[in-house]
Amino acid sequence: MSTFTIGETDFLLDGHPHRILSGALHYFRVHPDDWADRIRKARLLGLNTIETYVAWNAHEPARGAWDATGANDLGRFLDLVAAEGMHAIVRPGPYICAEWHNGGLPVWLTADADMRLRSSDPRYLAEVTAYLRRVYDVVRPRQVDHGGPVILVQIENEYGAYGCDRRYLETLVEATRGAGITVPLTTIDQPEPAMLRAGSLPGLHLTGSFGSRAGERLATLRDHQPTGPLMCAEFWDGWFDWWGGLHHTTSAADAAAELDALLAAGASVNLYMLHGGTNPGLTNGANHKGRYLPITTSYDYDAPLDEAGDPTDKFWAFREVIARYAPVPDEVPARAVPRPEFTVPLVATAVTVEDAAVPLGGTGDDPPSFDELGIPSGMLLHTAPLPGAGTLALGEVRDHAWVSVDGVRVGDLSRIRGERALAVPAGQTVELLVEEQGRVNYGPLIGECKGIVDGVRLDAAPVRGWTTAQVDLARFADLVADAPAGHVPHGDAPLSGPAGLRAEFTLEAASDLFLDTDGWGKGFAFVNGFLLGRYWSNGPQRTLFVPRPVTRAGANTLVVFELSAMTDARARFLPAPELGPHEE
């Protein structure tokens, strides 16, 4: 067992000065069978610590339904860190931002419009403290003074950018210490005086989040942290992407120079990110600073390890810098195993959205929201009698709606494009297929209601009599995988959605793959029943990462749920990702 404390100028490991060289690796963004590989590569980069957030909504998607198994096995993840001879930093939030769905807060929590989030509201604190007790049951026996890897635990996350409720922070500290957490506690904020003042408490060690101008930022941090080590607990070495934007990159040389300046100043560091990984399934968040921007499925982040875990130029540039300040192993990561490249035809099936629709309740005057139904994400199908032809207007679309009359698609409405109305012909029924594209993860719109907001009107008259069903995506994928083979669309002929397609492919051995979605419209893709995530032709993401553990030697099945329209009904698998236009 060891001790880890904060001294006058340094972190102290067993009483000796210690610099933290850490990398962010979110266990919930990486297939659990790949955790050990990514951790090992962190050590080979020259790091001595792994940092991770804890995503509350991944562990407790429904109130009381706590899960700490498989991809949510935080204990196993921390044990693997220890097995590699590394330390760990745990950041349990409860709010994590991280470009993750709802900032990590469960939708069952944020659906209560009267609850004041991230505050000393007693109802909020009751849920938060129960959550923290469960997390700390995992962390407590894995602290460094218990023979484990955990050396630091963070309180909240960039709280100074959101609020200034000291009683809230005090309660989080009390819950943490009361649960037996004895390692030093930290906070993090951007090095802005107002944020640093509002986001911490006496007795908590302040750290900063930034990616440039290290000297200036560390000086501001020192003004508010007179003693103890300086630490950039989020060194932004890349950036995230959103649908409809550009792929963000930072040059390896520039990022390495910033890291060099930080380490030359004597600071500790946590690379954000070491390995970004993927927003699997429906877990991506969204930004909204005047415009709604959902985050892409890929969380590559232009990090030292790419989405498949392979070292990038930034890995080698950072390794060279770190070697100037700390020992770096002689061993280097092995070359990536060549990945197969092939193309297979997609086969259309007769499976419909209605086949996978699960009715919810009776009839209502307005389409119910995802939140009213207790559904975090995915798709809803709303149906109502159509009084006639005219302009169909939705109060607000959150986030995308495809409109059909008597089963015939007549158009779609996108929140990103600011659309709320379209002309519809006369018919018997109108159907709205609504997709929740990612919940806001930063700012005052966290927890906003999702779905159709403020009802539906036809030429200003309310449309009533709505029935609603949830589209069970897993069931849809299963039905398509098992359905009789239909026609094979002509490779370059348009194919309109919604449609369920599949392809069979054979591998000599399980392998990482990149699925090329060029020529597809908008939808979801599954491999062997595993939901890879969303694809969308407006980029910048062009390929979906397929983790090796979800594939197998022999026969494999790809299922595609196309919601819009395809111009190329083939499935191409590539050895490396294809990225859209770049922005540095």
Secondary structure as GFF3:
##gff-version 3
##sequence-region A 1 584
A	DSSP	beta_strand	4	6	.	.	.	ID=ss1
A	DSSP	beta_strand	11	13	.	.	.	ID=ss2
A	DSSP	beta_strand	16	18	.	.	.	ID=ss3
A	DSSP	beta_strand	21	25	.	.	.	ID=ss4
A	DSSP	three_ten_helix	27	29	.	.	.	ID=ss5
A	DSSP	three_ten_helix	32	34	.	.	.	ID=ss6
A	DSSP	alpha_helix	35	45	.	.	.	ID=ss7
A	DSSP	beta_strand	49	53	.	.	.	ID=ss8
A	DSSP	alpha_helix	56	59	.	.	.	ID=ss9
A	DSSP	three_ten_helix	70	72	.	.	.	ID=ss10
A	DSSP	alpha_helix	74	83	.	.	.	ID=ss11
A	DSSP	beta_strand	87	91	.	.	.	ID=ss12
A	DSSP	three_ten_helix	101	104	.	.	.	ID=ss13
A	DSSP	alpha_helix	107	110	.	.	.	ID=ss14
A	DSSP	alpha_helix	122	139	.	.	.	ID=ss15
A	DSSP	three_ten_helix	140	142	.	.	.	ID=ss16
A	DSSP	three_ten_helix	144	146	.	.	.	ID=ss17
A	DSSP	beta_strand	150	154	.	.	.	ID=ss18
A	DSSP	three_ten_helix	159	161	.	.	.	ID=ss19
A	DSSP	alpha_helix	166	178	.	.	.	ID=ss20
A	DSSP	beta_strand	185	189	.	.	.	ID=ss21
A	DSSP	alpha_helix	193	198	.	.	.	ID=ss22
A	DSSP	beta_strand	205	210	.	.	.	ID=ss23
A	DSSP	alpha_helix	214	224	.	.	.	ID=ss24
A	DSSP	beta_strand	231	236	.	.	.	ID=ss25
A	DSSP	beta_strand	247	248	.	.	.	ID=ss26
A	DSSP	alpha_helix	252	264	.	.	.	ID=ss27
A	DSSP	beta_strand	268	275	.	.	.	ID=ss28
A	DSSP	beta_strand	285	288	.	.	.	ID=ss29
A	DSSP	beta_strand	292	294	.	.	.	ID=ss30
A	DSSP	alpha_helix	313	322	.	.	.	ID=ss31
A	DSSP	beta_strand	342	345	.	.	.	ID=ss32
A	DSSP	beta_strand	347	348	.	.	.	ID=ss33
A	DSSP	three_ten_helix	354	356	.	.	.	ID=ss34
A	DSSP	beta_strand	357	364	.	.	.	ID=ss35
A	DSSP	beta_strand	378	385	.	.	.	ID=ss36
A	DSSP	beta_strand	390	398	.	.	.	ID=ss37
A	DSSP	beta_strand	400	405	.	.	.	ID=ss38
A	DSSP	beta_strand	408	414	.	.	.	ID=ss39
A	DSSP	beta_strand	421	424	.	.	.	ID=ss40
A	DSSP	beta_strand	429	436	.	.	.	ID=ss41
A	DSSP	beta_strand	439	440	.	.	.	ID=ss42
A	DSSP	beta_strand	451	458	.	.	.	ID=ss43
A	DSSP	beta_strand	461	462	.	.	.	ID=ss44
A	DSSP	beta_strand	466	471	.	.	.	ID=ss45
A	DSSP	alpha_helix	473	482	.	.	.	ID=ss46
A	DSSP	beta_strand	495	496	.	.	.	ID=ss47
A	DSSP	beta_strand	499	507	.	.	.	ID=ss48
A	DSSP	beta_strand	513	516	.	.	.	ID=ss49
A	DSSP	beta_strand	522	527	.	.	.	ID=ss50
A	DSSP	beta_strand	530	536	.	.	.	ID=ss51
A	DSSP	beta_strand	543	546	.	.	.	ID=ss52
A	DSSP	three_ten_helix	548	550	.	.	.	ID=ss53
A	DSSP	beta_strand	554	562	.	.	.	ID=ss54
A	DSSP	beta_strand	565	566	.	.	.	ID=ss55
A	DSSP	beta_strand	570	574	.	.	.	ID=ss56
A	DSSP	beta_strand	582	583	.	.	.	ID=ss57
###
